[in-house]
Amino acid sequence: QEIAEKSKKEAKDQEIAEKSKKEAKDQDINENHVLYLSLAAAADEKTDLQKMRKPSILEICDKIDFEEFPNVQVQGFREIYDEYEADFGESRSTDLNEILCHIISKKENRAKHIFIDELPYWIDMLRVLKGIPGILEADEEIGGTPRYIWIANRPRY
């Protein structure tokens, strides 16, 4: 009987430990928000903002794929540019590098990990990367939480 009670206690302790691990993982996921910038609509258009503002199939799929993850905020080019226009006005810039750096550096995005998907082949990645070091240094102002920026290039076909 002592052995059975000891086994039950060990099983209960293991269950509590597993539950604690799951809660810690869930908390970590919820605290580490991701801004997912889907640029598929901008992939083949260098200057035509009206065409770039129409959502691509990939952008729609990205939004559907991440619906169940509340910590991932997916923005297609239309949302990115609309946010930029709201901050600066319609005629400020058509430079995707400047738009991306502005969105990444906004105060509400400074603690988020950034994933830039389908960065068009015609974008100068060095200009995008050049804007990132200063942005990462600014993160120390909000507690020094490490964040990561991923960039996936869309190849030229």
C-alpha positions as CSV (number, residue, x, y, z in Angstrom):
1,Q,0.0,0.0,0.0
2,E,2.9,2.4,0.7
3,I,4.3,1.6,-2.7
4,A,1.0,2.4,-4.4
5,E,0.7,5.7,-2.5
6,K,4.2,6.6,-3.4
7,S,3.5,5.9,-7.1
8,K,0.4,8.0,-6.9
9,K,2.3,10.9,-5.3
10,E,5.1,10.6,-8.0
11,A,2.5,10.6,-10.8
12,K,0.8,13.7,-9.3
13,D,4.1,15.5,-8.9
14,Q,5.0,14.7,-12.5
15,E,1.6,15.9,-13.7
16,I,2.1,19.2,-11.8
17,A,5.6,19.6,-13.2
18,E,4.3,19.0,-16.8
19,K,1.5,21.5,-16.2
20,S,3.9,24.1,-15.0
21,K,6.2,23.6,-18.0
22,K,3.2,24.0,-20.3
23,E,2.0,27.2,-18.5
24,A,5.6,28.6,-18.7
25,K,5.8,27.8,-22.4
26,D,2.4,29.4,-23.1
27,Q,3.4,32.5,-21.1
28,D,6.6,32.7,-23.1
29,I,4.8,32.4,-26.4
30,N,2.2,35.1,-25.4
31,E,4.9,37.5,-24.2
32,N,7.0,37.1,-27.4
33,H,4.9,38.8,-30.0
34,V,5.8,38.6,-33.7
35,L,5.1,41.1,-36.4
36,Y,4.9,39.1,-39.6
37,L,5.2,41.4,-42.7
38,S,4.0,39.6,-45.8
39,L,5.3,41.3,-48.9
40,A,4.2,38.9,-51.6
41,A,2.0,41.5,-53.2
42,A,5.1,43.8,-53.7
43,A,7.2,41.0,-55.2
44,D,6.8,41.9,-58.9
45,E,5.9,45.6,-58.7
46,K,8.6,48.2,-58.3
47,T,6.5,51.3,-58.4
48,D,2.8,50.6,-58.9
49,L,1.4,51.1,-55.4
50,Q,-2.2,50.4,-56.5
51,K,-1.2,46.9,-57.7
52,M,0.9,46.3,-54.6
53,R,-2.0,47.1,-52.4
54,K,-4.1,44.3,-53.7
55,P,-3.6,41.3,-51.4
56,S,-1.8,38.3,-52.9
57,I,-2.9,34.7,-52.4
58,L,0.2,34.2,-50.2
59,E,-0.7,37.1,-47.9
60,I,-4.2,35.7,-47.5
61,C,-2.8,32.3,-46.7
62,D,-0.4,33.8,-44.2
63,K,-3.3,35.4,-42.4
64,I,-5.2,32.2,-42.3
65,D,-2.2,30.1,-41.2
66,F,-1.6,32.4,-38.2
67,E,-5.2,33.0,-37.2
68,E,-4.9,30.6,-34.2
69,F,-1.8,32.4,-32.9
70,P,-2.8,35.6,-31.2
71,N,0.8,36.6,-30.6
72,V,1.5,36.8,-34.4
73,Q,0.3,39.9,-36.1
74,V,0.3,39.4,-39.9
75,Q,0.3,42.5,-42.1
76,G,0.2,42.4,-45.9
77,F,1.5,45.3,-48.0
78,R,-1.8,47.1,-47.9
79,E,-1.9,47.3,-44.1
80,I,1.8,48.2,-44.0
81,Y,1.3,51.1,-46.5
82,D,-2.0,52.2,-45.0
83,E,-0.3,52.5,-41.6
84,Y,2.6,54.4,-43.2
85,E,0.2,56.8,-44.9
86,A,-1.7,57.3,-41.7
87,D,1.5,58.4,-40.0
88,F,3.0,60.6,-42.8
89,G,0.3,61.3,-45.5
90,E,-0.3,59.9,-48.9
91,S,2.6,61.4,-50.9
92,R,5.5,61.0,-48.5
93,S,7.3,58.0,-50.1
94,T,7.0,55.0,-52.3
95,D,10.3,53.6,-51.1
96,L,9.6,50.2,-49.6
97,N,12.9,50.3,-47.7
98,E,11.8,53.5,-45.9
99,I,8.3,52.1,-45.3
100,L,9.7,48.9,-43.7
101,C,12.2,50.7,-41.5
102,H,9.4,53.0,-40.3
103,I,7.0,50.1,-39.5
104,I,9.8,48.1,-37.7
105,S,10.9,51.1,-35.6
106,K,7.4,52.2,-34.4
107,K,7.2,52.3,-30.7
108,E,4.4,49.6,-30.5
109,N,6.6,47.3,-32.6
110,R,9.9,47.7,-30.8
111,A,9.5,44.7,-28.5
112,K,8.2,42.4,-31.2
113,H,10.2,39.9,-33.2
114,I,10.0,40.8,-36.9
115,F,9.6,38.4,-39.8
116,I,9.8,40.0,-43.3
117,D,8.5,37.4,-45.7
118,E,8.8,37.6,-49.5
119,L,11.2,40.6,-49.5
120,P,11.2,41.4,-53.2
121,Y,14.3,40.6,-55.2
122,W,14.5,44.3,-56.3
123,I,14.8,45.6,-52.8
124,D,18.3,46.5,-51.6
125,M,18.6,44.2,-48.6
126,L,21.7,46.1,-47.4
127,R,19.6,49.2,-47.0
128,V,17.0,47.3,-45.0
129,L,19.7,45.7,-42.8
130,K,21.4,49.1,-42.4
131,G,18.4,50.5,-40.7
132,I,18.1,47.5,-38.3
133,P,21.2,48.1,-36.0
134,G,19.9,51.5,-34.7
135,I,16.5,50.0,-34.3
136,L,17.9,47.1,-32.2
137,E,19.9,49.5,-30.0
138,A,16.7,51.4,-29.3
139,D,15.2,48.2,-27.8
140,E,17.3,48.9,-24.6
141,E,15.0,51.8,-23.9
142,I,12.1,49.2,-23.4
143,G,13.9,46.9,-21.0
144,G,16.6,45.4,-23.2
145,T,14.4,42.4,-24.2
146,P,16.2,40.6,-27.0
147,R,14.3,40.4,-30.3
148,Y,15.0,38.9,-33.6
149,I,14.5,40.0,-37.2
150,W,14.2,37.4,-40.0
151,I,14.2,38.2,-43.6
152,A,13.1,35.8,-46.3
153,N,14.0,36.9,-49.8
154,R,11.7,36.2,-52.8
155,P,14.0,35.1,-55.6
156,R,13.7,36.5,-59.1
157,Y,12.1,33.9,-61.3
